[in-house]
Amino acid sequence: MKWFDKQAADFEISRFGAMTLMITFQSCLGSVAAMYALENGNTFILATVAVVTMASNAMFIAQAEAKHCLFTFYLSVIVNLIILIILYFL
């Protein structure tokens, strides 16, 4: 847990710069995952991608605690990457 606490402390130091980069990165990744979901015609996966990506964006925009922001960011990146890998090889 020390690694995550260090990430949260570093996030607080440069909160707005980090938020800008994280929102941009995970939104682009979510958009690519949504494109693959639409290409395969799977609305459940599309909804999952949208919910996870928008939840992360909402945490950043609402300026939630650093740990909540980082947790949803990491969750968004991991879920979107898994979906991308699965849909790419289908």
PyMOL Python script that loads the backbone (N, CA, C, O; Angstrom):
from pymol import cmd

cmd.read_pdbstr("""\
ATOM      1  N   MET A   1       0.818  -1.197   0.000  1.00  0.00           N
ATOM      2  CA  MET A   1       0.000   0.000   0.000  1.00  0.00           C
ATOM      3  C   MET A   1       0.863   1.264   0.000  1.00  0.00           C
ATOM      4  O   MET A   1       0.370   2.354  -0.290  1.00  0.00           O
ATOM      5  N   LYS A   2       2.114   1.122   0.316  1.00  0.00           N
ATOM      6  CA  LYS A   2       2.974   2.297   0.355  1.00  0.00           C
ATOM      7  C   LYS A   2       3.131   2.920  -1.024  1.00  0.00           C
ATOM      8  O   LYS A   2       3.215   4.141  -1.151  1.00  0.00           O
ATOM      9  N   TRP A   3       3.170   2.078  -2.068  1.00  0.00           N
ATOM     10  CA  TRP A   3       3.316   2.588  -3.429  1.00  0.00           C
ATOM     11  C   TRP A   3       2.128   3.476  -3.790  1.00  0.00           C
ATOM     12  O   TRP A   3       2.304   4.551  -4.363  1.00  0.00           O
ATOM     13  N   PHE A   4       0.924   3.026  -3.455  1.00  0.00           N
ATOM     14  CA  PHE A   4      -0.273   3.792  -3.776  1.00  0.00           C
ATOM     15  C   PHE A   4      -0.322   5.098  -2.992  1.00  0.00           C
ATOM     16  O   PHE A   4      -0.724   6.130  -3.529  1.00  0.00           O
ATOM     17  N   ASP A   5       0.081   5.057  -1.733  1.00  0.00           N
ATOM     18  CA  ASP A   5       0.117   6.279  -0.923  1.00  0.00           C
ATOM     19  C   ASP A   5       1.126   7.284  -1.482  1.00  0.00           C
ATOM     20  O   ASP A   5       0.876   8.489  -1.468  1.00  0.00           O
ATOM     21  N   LYS A   6       2.266   6.789  -1.975  1.00  0.00           N
ATOM     22  CA  LYS A   6       3.255   7.677  -2.587  1.00  0.00           C
ATOM     23  C   LYS A   6       2.697   8.285  -3.870  1.00  0.00           C
ATOM     24  O   LYS A   6       2.928   9.462  -4.148  1.00  0.00           O
ATOM     25  N   GLN A   7       1.964   7.489  -4.655  1.00  0.00           N
ATOM     26  CA  GLN A   7       1.337   8.011  -5.868  1.00  0.00           C
ATOM     27  C   GLN A   7       0.332   9.116  -5.521  1.00  0.00           C
ATOM     28  O   GLN A   7       0.265  10.136  -6.207  1.00  0.00           O
ATOM     29  N   ALA A   8      -0.440   8.908  -4.461  1.00  0.00           N
ATOM     30  CA  ALA A   8      -1.421   9.912  -4.048  1.00  0.00           C
ATOM     31  C   ALA A   8      -0.739  11.193  -3.589  1.00  0.00           C
ATOM     32  O   ALA A   8      -1.221  12.287  -3.882  1.00  0.00           O
ATOM     33  N   ALA A   9       0.371  11.074  -2.874  1.00  0.00           N
ATOM     34  CA  ALA A   9       1.101  12.258  -2.423  1.00  0.00           C
ATOM     35  C   ALA A   9       1.694  13.015  -3.605  1.00  0.00           C
ATOM     36  O   ALA A   9       1.638  14.245  -3.646  1.00  0.00           O
ATOM     37  N   ASP A  10       2.256  12.293  -4.560  1.00  0.00           N
ATOM     38  CA  ASP A  10       2.802  12.940  -5.760  1.00  0.00           C
ATOM     39  C   ASP A  10       1.695  13.586  -6.586  1.00  0.00           C
ATOM     40  O   ASP A  10       1.897  14.645  -7.179  1.00  0.00           O
ATOM     41  N   PHE A  11       0.534  12.955  -6.623  1.00  0.00           N
ATOM     42  CA  PHE A  11      -0.608  13.500  -7.356  1.00  0.00           C
ATOM     43  C   PHE A  11      -1.053  14.829  -6.759  1.00  0.00           C
ATOM     44  O   PHE A  11      -1.392  15.762  -7.487  1.00  0.00           O
ATOM     45  N   GLU A  12      -1.048  14.910  -5.427  1.00  0.00           N
ATOM     46  CA  GLU A  12      -1.477  16.141  -4.752  1.00  0.00           C
ATOM     47  C   GLU A  12      -0.523  17.303  -5.023  1.00  0.00           C
ATOM     48  O   GLU A  12      -0.944  18.460  -5.039  1.00  0.00           O
ATOM     49  N   ILE A  13       0.749  17.003  -5.234  1.00  0.00           N
ATOM     50  CA  ILE A  13       1.726  18.064  -5.460  1.00  0.00           C
ATOM     51  C   ILE A  13       1.449  18.791  -6.775  1.00  0.00           C
ATOM     52  O   ILE A  13       1.489  20.019  -6.837  1.00  0.00           O
ATOM     53  N   SER A  14       1.173  18.031  -7.806  1.00  0.00           N
ATOM     54  CA  SER A  14       0.894  18.637  -9.124  1.00  0.00           C
ATOM     55  C   SER A  14      -0.464  18.168  -9.628  1.00  0.00           C
ATOM     56  O   SER A  14      -0.572  17.586 -10.708  1.00  0.00           O
ATOM     57  N   ARG A  15      -1.482  18.424  -8.843  1.00  0.00           N
ATOM     58  CA  ARG A  15      -2.824  17.898  -9.076  1.00  0.00           C
ATOM     59  C   ARG A  15      -3.384  18.271 -10.445  1.00  0.00           C
ATOM     60  O   ARG A  15      -3.833  17.390 -11.178  1.00  0.00           O
ATOM     61  N   PHE A  16      -3.369  19.534 -10.806  1.00  0.00           N
ATOM     62  CA  PHE A  16      -4.042  19.964 -12.031  1.00  0.00           C
ATOM     63  C   PHE A  16      -3.295  19.549 -13.286  1.00  0.00           C
ATOM     64  O   PHE A  16      -3.921  19.238 -14.299  1.00  0.00           O
ATOM     65  N   GLY A  17      -1.987  19.537 -13.239  1.00  0.00           N
ATOM     66  CA  GLY A  17      -1.219  19.052 -14.382  1.00  0.00           C
ATOM     67  C   GLY A  17      -1.404  17.561 -14.577  1.00  0.00           C
ATOM     68  O   GLY A  17      -1.575  17.087 -15.700  1.00  0.00           O
ATOM     69  N   ALA A  18      -1.370  16.825 -13.478  1.00  0.00           N
ATOM     70  CA  ALA A  18      -1.563  15.375 -13.551  1.00  0.00           C
ATOM     71  C   ALA A  18      -2.983  15.043 -14.011  1.00  0.00           C
ATOM     72  O   ALA A  18      -3.183  14.122 -14.802  1.00  0.00           O
ATOM     73  N   MET A  19      -3.963  15.792 -13.515  1.00  0.00           N
ATOM     74  CA  MET A  19      -5.348  15.553 -13.934  1.00  0.00           C
ATOM     75  C   MET A  19      -5.503  15.751 -15.432  1.00  0.00           C
ATOM     76  O   MET A  19      -6.181  14.966 -16.096  1.00  0.00           O
ATOM     77  N   THR A  20      -4.889  16.779 -15.963  1.00  0.00           N
ATOM     78  CA  THR A  20      -4.990  17.057 -17.391  1.00  0.00           C
ATOM     79  C   THR A  20      -4.442  15.897 -18.213  1.00  0.00           C
ATOM     80  O   THR A  20      -5.081  15.439 -19.161  1.00  0.00           O
ATOM     81  N   LEU A  21      -3.271  15.433 -17.847  1.00  0.00           N
ATOM     82  CA  LEU A  21      -2.665  14.318 -18.579  1.00  0.00           C
ATOM     83  C   LEU A  21      -3.457  13.023 -18.416  1.00  0.00           C
ATOM     84  O   LEU A  21      -3.640  12.279 -19.380  1.00  0.00           O
ATOM     85  N   MET A  22      -3.921  12.757 -17.213  1.00  0.00           N
ATOM     86  CA  MET A  22      -4.655  11.516 -16.957  1.00  0.00           C
ATOM     87  C   MET A  22      -6.003  11.506 -17.661  1.00  0.00           C
ATOM     88  O   MET A  22      -6.393  10.487 -18.233  1.00  0.00           O
ATOM     89  N   ILE A  23      -6.721  12.626 -17.629  1.00  0.00           N
ATOM     90  CA  ILE A  23      -8.008  12.703 -18.326  1.00  0.00           C
ATOM     91  C   ILE A  23      -7.815  12.492 -19.817  1.00  0.00           C
ATOM     92  O   ILE A  23      -8.570  11.751 -20.446  1.00  0.00           O
ATOM     93  N   THR A  24      -6.807  13.140 -20.382  1.00  0.00           N
ATOM     94  CA  THR A  24      -6.558  13.009 -21.815  1.00  0.00           C
ATOM     95  C   THR A  24      -6.215  11.570 -22.177  1.00  0.00           C
ATOM     96  O   THR A  24      -6.769  11.021 -23.128  1.00  0.00           O
ATOM     97  N   PHE A  25      -5.309  10.959 -21.429  1.00  0.00           N
ATOM     98  CA  PHE A  25      -4.871   9.594 -21.736  1.00  0.00           C
ATOM     99  C   PHE A  25      -6.003   8.590 -21.617  1.00  0.00           C
ATOM    100  O   PHE A  25      -6.248   7.814 -22.541  1.00  0.00           O
ATOM    101  N   GLN A  26      -6.694   8.599 -20.486  1.00  0.00           N
ATOM    102  CA  GLN A  26      -7.717   7.577 -20.300  1.00  0.00           C
ATOM    103  C   GLN A  26      -8.954   7.832 -21.162  1.00  0.00           C
ATOM    104  O   GLN A  26      -9.670   6.888 -21.493  1.00  0.00           O
ATOM    105  N   SER A  27      -9.216   9.071 -21.526  1.00  0.00           N
ATOM    106  CA  SER A  27     -10.324   9.341 -22.442  1.00  0.00           C
ATOM    107  C   SER A  27     -10.012   8.834 -23.849  1.00  0.00           C
ATOM    108  O   SER A  27     -10.881   8.279 -24.521  1.00  0.00           O
ATOM    109  N   CYS A  28      -8.775   9.027 -24.286  1.00  0.00           N
ATOM    110  CA  CYS A  28      -8.378   8.502 -25.604  1.00  0.00           C
ATOM    111  C   CYS A  28      -8.412   6.987 -25.613  1.00  0.00           C
ATOM    112  O   CYS A  28      -8.880   6.381 -26.576  1.00  0.00           O
ATOM    113  N   LEU A  29      -7.921   6.374 -24.554  1.00  0.00           N
ATOM    114  CA  LEU A  29      -7.942   4.917 -24.461  1.00  0.00           C
ATOM    115  C   LEU A  29      -9.385   4.406 -24.431  1.00  0.00           C
ATOM    116  O   LEU A  29      -9.698   3.405 -25.077  1.00  0.00           O
ATOM    117  N   GLY A  30     -10.250   5.072 -23.700  1.00  0.00           N
ATOM    118  CA  GLY A  30     -11.657   4.690 -23.660  1.00  0.00           C
ATOM    119  C   GLY A  30     -12.339   4.867 -25.004  1.00  0.00           C
ATOM    120  O   GLY A  30     -13.209   4.075 -25.366  1.00  0.00           O
ATOM    121  N   SER A  31     -11.960   5.889 -25.740  1.00  0.00           N
ATOM    122  CA  SER A  31     -12.538   6.115 -27.068  1.00  0.00           C
ATOM    123  C   SER A  31     -12.157   5.008 -28.044  1.00  0.00           C
ATOM    124  O   SER A  31     -12.981   4.560 -28.841  1.00  0.00           O
ATOM    125  N   VAL A  32     -10.916   4.578 -27.976  1.00  0.00           N
ATOM    126  CA  VAL A  32     -10.480   3.480 -28.847  1.00  0.00           C
ATOM    127  C   VAL A  32     -11.209   2.184 -28.470  1.00  0.00           C
ATOM    128  O   VAL A  32     -11.645   1.438 -29.346  1.00  0.00           O
ATOM    129  N   ALA A  33     -11.337   1.924 -27.180  1.00  0.00           N
ATOM    130  CA  ALA A  33     -12.060   0.731 -26.730  1.00  0.00           C
ATOM    131  C   ALA A  33     -13.530   0.800 -27.146  1.00  0.00           C
ATOM    132  O   ALA A  33     -14.113  -0.216 -27.525  1.00  0.00           O
ATOM    133  N   ALA A  34     -14.128   1.981 -27.080  1.00  0.00           N
ATOM    134  CA  ALA A  34     -15.522   2.145 -27.504  1.00  0.00           C
ATOM    135  C   ALA A  34     -15.667   1.905 -29.003  1.00  0.00           C
ATOM    136  O   ALA A  34     -16.660   1.329 -29.449  1.00  0.00           O
ATOM    137  N   MET A  35     -14.679   2.345 -29.783  1.00  0.00           N
ATOM    138  CA  MET A  35     -14.720   2.116 -31.224  1.00  0.00           C
ATOM    139  C   MET A  35     -14.699   0.626 -31.536  1.00  0.00           C
ATOM    140  O   MET A  35     -15.465   0.156 -32.377  1.00  0.00           O
ATOM    141  N   TYR A  36     -13.832  -0.117 -30.867  1.00  0.00           N
ATOM    142  CA  TYR A  36     -13.780  -1.565 -31.088  1.00  0.00           C
ATOM    143  C   TYR A  36     -15.072  -2.244 -30.635  1.00  0.00           C
ATOM    144  O   TYR A  36     -15.525  -3.196 -31.270  1.00  0.00           O
ATOM    145  N   ALA A  37     -15.669  -1.760 -29.542  1.00  0.00           N
ATOM    146  CA  ALA A  37     -16.936  -2.330 -29.081  1.00  0.00           C
ATOM    147  C   ALA A  37     -18.043  -2.079 -30.100  1.00  0.00           C
ATOM    148  O   ALA A  37     -18.858  -2.964 -30.365  1.00  0.00           O
ATOM    149  N   LEU A  38     -18.074  -0.880 -30.668  1.00  0.00           N
ATOM    150  CA  LEU A  38     -19.065  -0.583 -31.701  1.00  0.00           C
ATOM    151  C   LEU A  38     -18.818  -1.384 -32.965  1.00  0.00           C
ATOM    152  O   LEU A  38     -19.759  -1.829 -33.623  1.00  0.00           O
ATOM    153  N   GLU A  39     -17.558  -1.567 -33.301  1.00  0.00           N
ATOM    154  CA  GLU A  39     -17.203  -2.332 -34.490  1.00  0.00           C
ATOM    155  C   GLU A  39     -17.684  -3.782 -34.376  1.00  0.00           C
ATOM    156  O   GLU A  39     -18.080  -4.393 -35.368  1.00  0.00           O
ATOM    157  N   ASN A  40     -17.643  -4.320 -33.157  1.00  0.00           N
ATOM    158  CA  ASN A  40     -18.103  -5.684 -32.932  1.00  0.00           C
ATOM    159  C   ASN A  40     -19.592  -5.753 -32.609  1.00  0.00           C
ATOM    160  O   ASN A  40     -20.141  -6.847 -32.480  1.00  0.00           O
ATOM    161  N   GLY A  41     -20.246  -4.619 -32.477  1.00  0.00           N
ATOM    162  CA  GLY A  41     -21.679  -4.580 -32.212  1.00  0.00           C
ATOM    163  C   GLY A  41     -22.055  -5.021 -30.811  1.00  0.00           C
ATOM    164  O   GLY A  41     -23.168  -5.501 -30.599  1.00  0.00           O
ATOM    165  N   ASN A  42     -21.161  -4.873 -29.857  1.00  0.00           N
ATOM    166  CA  ASN A  42     -21.419  -5.310 -28.493  1.00  0.00           C
ATOM    167  C   ASN A  42     -21.747  -4.097 -27.618  1.00  0.00           C
ATOM    168  O   ASN A  42     -20.853  -3.362 -27.199  1.00  0.00           O
ATOM    169  N   THR A  43     -23.035  -3.902 -27.350  1.00  0.00           N
ATOM    170  CA  THR A  43     -23.455  -2.724 -26.590  1.00  0.00           C
ATOM    171  C   THR A  43     -23.142  -2.851 -25.099  1.00  0.00           C
ATOM    172  O   THR A  43     -22.962  -1.840 -24.421  1.00  0.00           O
ATOM    173  N   PHE A  44     -23.076  -4.072 -24.584  1.00  0.00           N
ATOM    174  CA  PHE A  44     -22.730  -4.241 -23.169  1.00  0.00           C
ATOM    175  C   PHE A  44     -21.307  -3.775 -22.907  1.00  0.00           C
ATOM    176  O   PHE A  44     -21.050  -3.074 -21.929  1.00  0.00           O
ATOM    177  N   ILE A  45     -20.382  -4.161 -23.776  1.00  0.00           N
ATOM    178  CA  ILE A  45     -18.992  -3.728 -23.609  1.00  0.00           C
ATOM    179  C   ILE A  45     -18.879  -2.221 -23.829  1.00  0.00           C
ATOM    180  O   ILE A  45     -18.112  -1.548 -23.141  1.00  0.00           O
ATOM    181  N   LEU A  46     -19.630  -1.698 -24.772  1.00  0.00           N
ATOM    182  CA  LEU A  46     -19.638  -0.251 -25.002  1.00  0.00           C
ATOM    183  C   LEU A  46     -20.107   0.488 -23.755  1.00  0.00           C
ATOM    184  O   LEU A  46     -19.517   1.496 -23.368  1.00  0.00           O
ATOM    185  N   ALA A  47     -21.169  -0.012 -23.125  1.00  0.00           N
ATOM    186  CA  ALA A  47     -21.663   0.615 -21.898  1.00  0.00           C
ATOM    187  C   ALA A  47     -20.652   0.514 -20.770  1.00  0.00           C
ATOM    188  O   ALA A  47     -20.487   1.455 -19.993  1.00  0.00           O
ATOM    189  N   THR A  48     -19.977  -0.621 -20.676  1.00  0.00           N
ATOM    190  CA  THR A  48     -18.961  -0.796 -19.642  1.00  0.00           C
ATOM    191  C   THR A  48     -17.818   0.191 -19.822  1.00  0.00           C
ATOM    192  O   THR A  48     -17.375   0.819 -18.860  1.00  0.00           O
ATOM    193  N   VAL A  49     -17.344   0.324 -21.050  1.00  0.00           N
ATOM    194  CA  VAL A  49     -16.271   1.273 -21.346  1.00  0.00           C
ATOM    195  C   VAL A  49     -16.713   2.695 -21.005  1.00  0.00           C
ATOM    196  O   VAL A  49     -15.965   3.453 -20.387  1.00  0.00           O
ATOM    197  N   ALA A  50     -17.912   3.047 -21.405  1.00  0.00           N
ATOM    198  CA  ALA A  50     -18.405   4.404 -21.150  1.00  0.00           C
ATOM    199  C   ALA A  50     -18.541   4.683 -19.657  1.00  0.00           C
ATOM    200  O   ALA A  50     -18.169   5.762 -19.194  1.00  0.00           O
ATOM    201  N   VAL A  51     -19.064   3.737 -18.908  1.00  0.00           N
ATOM    202  CA  VAL A  51     -19.265   3.947 -17.475  1.00  0.00           C
ATOM    203  C   VAL A  51     -17.927   4.099 -16.753  1.00  0.00           C
ATOM    204  O   VAL A  51     -17.761   5.002 -15.933  1.00  0.00           O
ATOM    205  N   VAL A  52     -16.987   3.228 -17.054  1.00  0.00           N
ATOM    206  CA  VAL A  52     -15.698   3.279 -16.365  1.00  0.00           C
ATOM    207  C   VAL A  52     -14.941   4.559 -16.729  1.00  0.00           C
ATOM    208  O   VAL A  52     -14.361   5.212 -15.861  1.00  0.00           O
ATOM    209  N   THR A  53     -14.953   4.908 -18.003  1.00  0.00           N
ATOM    210  CA  THR A  53     -14.236   6.107 -18.435  1.00  0.00           C
ATOM    211  C   THR A  53     -14.882   7.372 -17.877  1.00  0.00           C
ATOM    212  O   THR A  53     -14.181   8.270 -17.411  1.00  0.00           O
ATOM    213  N   MET A  54     -16.180   7.447 -17.921  1.00  0.00           N
ATOM    214  CA  MET A  54     -16.867   8.626 -17.404  1.00  0.00           C
ATOM    215  C   MET A  54     -16.773   8.734 -15.883  1.00  0.00           C
ATOM    216  O   MET A  54     -16.746   9.839 -15.341  1.00  0.00           O
ATOM    217  N   ALA A  55     -16.723   7.599 -15.196  1.00  0.00           N
ATOM    218  CA  ALA A  55     -16.553   7.638 -13.739  1.00  0.00           C
ATOM    219  C   ALA A  55     -15.207   8.241 -13.378  1.00  0.00           C
ATOM    220  O   ALA A  55     -15.099   9.032 -12.440  1.00  0.00           O
ATOM    221  N   SER A  56     -14.186   7.863 -14.127  1.00  0.00           N
ATOM    222  CA  SER A  56     -12.864   8.431 -13.883  1.00  0.00           C
ATOM    223  C   SER A  56     -12.848   9.925 -14.184  1.00  0.00           C
ATOM    224  O   SER A  56     -12.304  10.711 -13.409  1.00  0.00           O
ATOM    225  N   ASN A  57     -13.439  10.314 -15.299  1.00  0.00           N
ATOM    226  CA  ASN A  57     -13.521  11.748 -15.633  1.00  0.00           C
ATOM    227  C   ASN A  57     -14.284  12.513 -14.559  1.00  0.00           C
ATOM    228  O   ASN A  57     -13.886  13.616 -14.184  1.00  0.00           O
ATOM    229  N   ALA A  58     -15.368  11.942 -14.064  1.00  0.00           N
ATOM    230  CA  ALA A  58     -16.177  12.606 -13.043  1.00  0.00           C
ATOM    231  C   ALA A  58     -15.392  12.809 -11.753  1.00  0.00           C
ATOM    232  O   ALA A  58     -15.517  13.847 -11.103  1.00  0.00           O
ATOM    233  N   MET A  59     -14.581  11.817 -11.382  1.00  0.00           N
ATOM    234  CA  MET A  59     -13.763  11.961 -10.167  1.00  0.00           C
ATOM    235  C   MET A  59     -12.771  13.108 -10.312  1.00  0.00           C
ATOM    236  O   MET A  59     -12.568  13.884  -9.378  1.00  0.00           O
ATOM    237  N   PHE A  60     -12.157  13.211 -11.485  1.00  0.00           N
ATOM    238  CA  PHE A  60     -11.201  14.300 -11.692  1.00  0.00           C
ATOM    239  C   PHE A  60     -11.897  15.656 -11.691  1.00  0.00           C
ATOM    240  O   PHE A  60     -11.432  16.595 -11.045  1.00  0.00           O
ATOM    241  N   ILE A  61     -12.997  15.758 -12.404  1.00  0.00           N
ATOM    242  CA  ILE A  61     -13.689  17.038 -12.523  1.00  0.00           C
ATOM    243  C   ILE A  61     -14.278  17.481 -11.184  1.00  0.00           C
ATOM    244  O   ILE A  61     -14.297  18.672 -10.875  1.00  0.00           O
ATOM    245  N   ALA A  62     -14.761  16.513 -10.385  1.00  0.00           N
ATOM    246  CA  ALA A  62     -15.328  16.841  -9.078  1.00  0.00           C
ATOM    247  C   ALA A  62     -14.249  17.089  -8.035  1.00  0.00           C
ATOM    248  O   ALA A  62     -14.563  17.452  -6.901  1.00  0.00           O
ATOM    249  N   GLN A  63     -12.974  16.900  -8.398  1.00  0.00           N
ATOM    250  CA  GLN A  63     -11.836  17.080  -7.510  1.00  0.00           C
ATOM    251  C   GLN A  63     -11.980  16.253  -6.237  1.00  0.00           C
ATOM    252  O   GLN A  63     -11.866  16.756  -5.120  1.00  0.00           O
ATOM    253  N   ALA A  64     -12.236  14.962  -6.451  1.00  0.00           N
ATOM    254  CA  ALA A  64     -12.342  14.029  -5.333  1.00  0.00           C
ATOM    255  C   ALA A  64     -10.964  13.856  -4.693  1.00  0.00           C
ATOM    256  O   ALA A  64      -9.971  14.408  -5.167  1.00  0.00           O
ATOM    257  N   GLU A  65     -10.925  13.088  -3.620  1.00  0.00           N
ATOM    258  CA  GLU A  65      -9.650  12.826  -2.958  1.00  0.00           C
ATOM    259  C   GLU A  65      -8.686  12.168  -3.937  1.00  0.00           C
ATOM    260  O   GLU A  65      -9.102  11.507  -4.889  1.00  0.00           O
ATOM    261  N   ALA A  66      -7.416  12.353  -3.695  1.00  0.00           N
ATOM    262  CA  ALA A  66      -6.386  11.827  -4.597  1.00  0.00           C
ATOM    263  C   ALA A  66      -6.482  10.319  -4.745  1.00  0.00           C
ATOM    264  O   ALA A  66      -6.321   9.796  -5.848  1.00  0.00           O
ATOM    265  N   LYS A  67      -6.740   9.616  -3.663  1.00  0.00           N
ATOM    266  CA  LYS A  67      -6.818   8.152  -3.731  1.00  0.00           C
ATOM    267  C   LYS A  67      -7.983   7.697  -4.591  1.00  0.00           C
ATOM    268  O   LYS A  67      -7.865   6.724  -5.335  1.00  0.00           O
ATOM    269  N   HIS A  68      -9.112   8.395  -4.493  1.00  0.00           N
ATOM    270  CA  HIS A  68     -10.270   8.034  -5.317  1.00  0.00           C
ATOM    271  C   HIS A  68      -9.993   8.306  -6.789  1.00  0.00           C
ATOM    272  O   HIS A  68     -10.340   7.502  -7.655  1.00  0.00           O
ATOM    273  N   CYS A  69      -9.370   9.433  -7.063  1.00  0.00           N
ATOM    274  CA  CYS A  69      -9.031   9.775  -8.448  1.00  0.00           C
ATOM    275  C   CYS A  69      -8.086   8.749  -9.047  1.00  0.00           C
ATOM    276  O   CYS A  69      -8.298   8.277 -10.164  1.00  0.00           O
ATOM    277  N   LEU A  70      -7.049   8.406  -8.307  1.00  0.00           N
ATOM    278  CA  LEU A  70      -6.072   7.452  -8.817  1.00  0.00           C
ATOM    279  C   LEU A  70      -6.663   6.060  -8.968  1.00  0.00           C
ATOM    280  O   LEU A  70      -6.373   5.364  -9.941  1.00  0.00           O
ATOM    281  N   PHE A  71      -7.489   5.649  -8.013  1.00  0.00           N
ATOM    282  CA  PHE A  71      -8.105   4.322  -8.103  1.00  0.00           C
ATOM    283  C   PHE A  71      -8.985   4.211  -9.343  1.00  0.00           C
ATOM    284  O   PHE A  71      -8.906   3.222 -10.073  1.00  0.00           O
ATOM    285  N   THR A  72      -9.818   5.213  -9.585  1.00  0.00           N
ATOM    286  CA  THR A  72     -10.687   5.138 -10.765  1.00  0.00           C
ATOM    287  C   THR A  72      -9.884   5.273 -12.057  1.00  0.00           C
ATOM    288  O   THR A  72     -10.246   4.675 -13.070  1.00  0.00           O
ATOM    289  N   PHE A  73      -8.808   6.044 -12.037  1.00  0.00           N
ATOM    290  CA  PHE A  73      -7.952   6.147 -13.213  1.00  0.00           C
ATOM    291  C   PHE A  73      -7.320   4.800 -13.540  1.00  0.00           C
ATOM    292  O   PHE A  73      -7.378   4.343 -14.681  1.00  0.00           O
ATOM    293  N   TYR A  74      -6.717   4.165 -12.539  1.00  0.00           N
ATOM    294  CA  TYR A  74      -6.089   2.861 -12.766  1.00  0.00           C
ATOM    295  C   TYR A  74      -7.124   1.820 -13.182  1.00  0.00           C
ATOM    296  O   TYR A  74      -6.861   0.997 -14.059  1.00  0.00           O
ATOM    297  N   LEU A  75      -8.290   1.854 -12.562  1.00  0.00           N
ATOM    298  CA  LEU A  75      -9.360   0.926 -12.934  1.00  0.00           C
ATOM    299  C   LEU A  75      -9.774   1.136 -14.383  1.00  0.00           C
ATOM    300  O   LEU A  75      -9.956   0.169 -15.123  1.00  0.00           O
ATOM    301  N   SER A  76      -9.921   2.378 -14.787  1.00  0.00           N
ATOM    302  CA  SER A  76     -10.300   2.701 -16.154  1.00  0.00           C
ATOM    303  C   SER A  76      -9.265   2.205 -17.160  1.00  0.00           C
ATOM    304  O   SER A  76      -9.613   1.612 -18.181  1.00  0.00           O
ATOM    305  N   VAL A  77      -8.004   2.452 -16.867  1.00  0.00           N
ATOM    306  CA  VAL A  77      -6.938   2.026 -17.779  1.00  0.00           C
ATOM    307  C   VAL A  77      -6.893   0.506 -17.881  1.00  0.00           C
ATOM    308  O   VAL A  77      -6.774  -0.035 -18.981  1.00  0.00           O
ATOM    309  N   ILE A  78      -6.987  -0.187 -16.754  1.00  0.00           N
ATOM    310  CA  ILE A  78      -6.912  -1.649 -16.761  1.00  0.00           C
ATOM    311  C   ILE A  78      -8.103  -2.255 -17.483  1.00  0.00           C
ATOM    312  O   ILE A  78      -7.930  -3.144 -18.316  1.00  0.00           O
ATOM    313  N   VAL A  79      -9.314  -1.788 -17.179  1.00  0.00           N
ATOM    314  CA  VAL A  79     -10.514  -2.332 -17.826  1.00  0.00           C
ATOM    315  C   VAL A  79     -10.492  -2.057 -19.324  1.00  0.00           C
ATOM    316  O   VAL A  79     -10.797  -2.944 -20.120  1.00  0.00           O
ATOM    317  N   ASN A  80     -10.138  -0.852 -19.711  1.00  0.00           N
ATOM    318  CA  ASN A  80     -10.105  -0.518 -21.136  1.00  0.00           C
ATOM    319  C   ASN A  80      -9.028  -1.299 -21.882  1.00  0.00           C
ATOM    320  O   ASN A  80      -9.245  -1.710 -23.022  1.00  0.00           O
ATOM    321  N   LEU A  81      -7.877  -1.509 -21.261  1.00  0.00           N
ATOM    322  CA  LEU A  81      -6.830  -2.302 -21.903  1.00  0.00           C
ATOM    323  C   LEU A  81      -7.257  -3.759 -22.062  1.00  0.00           C
ATOM    324  O   LEU A  81      -7.010  -4.364 -23.106  1.00  0.00           O
ATOM    325  N   ILE A  82      -7.891  -4.324 -21.048  1.00  0.00           N
ATOM    326  CA  ILE A  82      -8.373  -5.705 -21.150  1.00  0.00           C
ATOM    327  C   ILE A  82      -9.403  -5.821 -22.257  1.00  0.00           C
ATOM    328  O   ILE A  82      -9.357  -6.758 -23.053  1.00  0.00           O
ATOM    329  N   ILE A  83     -10.327  -4.882 -22.314  1.00  0.00           N
ATOM    330  CA  ILE A  83     -11.347  -4.903 -23.363  1.00  0.00           C
ATOM    331  C   ILE A  83     -10.714  -4.743 -24.741  1.00  0.00           C
ATOM    332  O   ILE A  83     -11.111  -5.422 -25.688  1.00  0.00           O
ATOM    333  N   LEU A  84      -9.738  -3.855 -24.859  1.00  0.00           N
ATOM    334  CA  LEU A  84      -9.048  -3.682 -26.136  1.00  0.00           C
ATOM    335  C   LEU A  84      -8.347  -4.962 -26.587  1.00  0.00           C
ATOM    336  O   LEU A  84      -8.432  -5.349 -27.752  1.00  0.00           O
ATOM    337  N   ILE A  85      -7.666  -5.603 -25.667  1.00  0.00           N
ATOM    338  CA  ILE A  85      -6.959  -6.828 -26.011  1.00  0.00           C
ATOM    339  C   ILE A  85      -7.933  -7.918 -26.432  1.00  0.00           C
ATOM    340  O   ILE A  85      -7.696  -8.621 -27.415  1.00  0.00           O
ATOM    341  N   ILE A  86      -9.027  -8.061 -25.692  1.00  0.00           N
ATOM    342  CA  ILE A  86     -10.019  -9.086 -26.028  1.00  0.00           C
ATOM    343  C   ILE A  86     -10.661  -8.795 -27.377  1.00  0.00           C
ATOM    344  O   ILE A  86     -10.771  -9.689 -28.216  1.00  0.00           O
ATOM    345  N   LEU A  87     -11.082  -7.563 -27.589  1.00  0.00           N
ATOM    346  CA  LEU A  87     -11.778  -7.242 -28.844  1.00  0.00           C
ATOM    347  C   LEU A  87     -10.840  -7.233 -30.044  1.00  0.00           C
ATOM    348  O   LEU A  87     -11.266  -7.511 -31.166  1.00  0.00           O
ATOM    349  N   TYR A  88      -9.580  -6.920 -29.821  1.00  0.00           N
ATOM    350  CA  TYR A  88      -8.635  -6.897 -30.934  1.00  0.00           C
ATOM    351  C   TYR A  88      -8.403  -8.301 -31.492  1.00  0.00           C
ATOM    352  O   TYR A  88      -8.233  -8.484 -32.698  1.00  0.00           O
ATOM    353  N   PHE A  89      -8.399  -9.277 -30.604  1.00  0.00           N
ATOM    354  CA  PHE A  89      -8.120 -10.640 -31.047  1.00  0.00           C
ATOM    355  C   PHE A  89      -9.367 -11.429 -31.387  1.00  0.00           C
ATOM    356  O   PHE A  89      -9.258 -12.612 -31.707  1.00  0.00           O
ATOM    357  N   LEU A  90     -10.543 -10.831 -31.334  1.00  0.00           N
ATOM    358  CA  LEU A  90     -11.784 -11.531 -31.728  1.00  0.00           C
ATOM    359  C   LEU A  90     -11.962 -11.535 -33.223  1.00  0.00           C
ATOM    360  O   LEU A  90     -12.945 -12.078 -33.727  1.00  0.00           O
TER     361      LEU A  90
END
""", "prot")
cmd.dss("prot")
cmd.show_as("cartoon", "prot")
cmd.util.cbc("prot")
cmd.orient("prot")
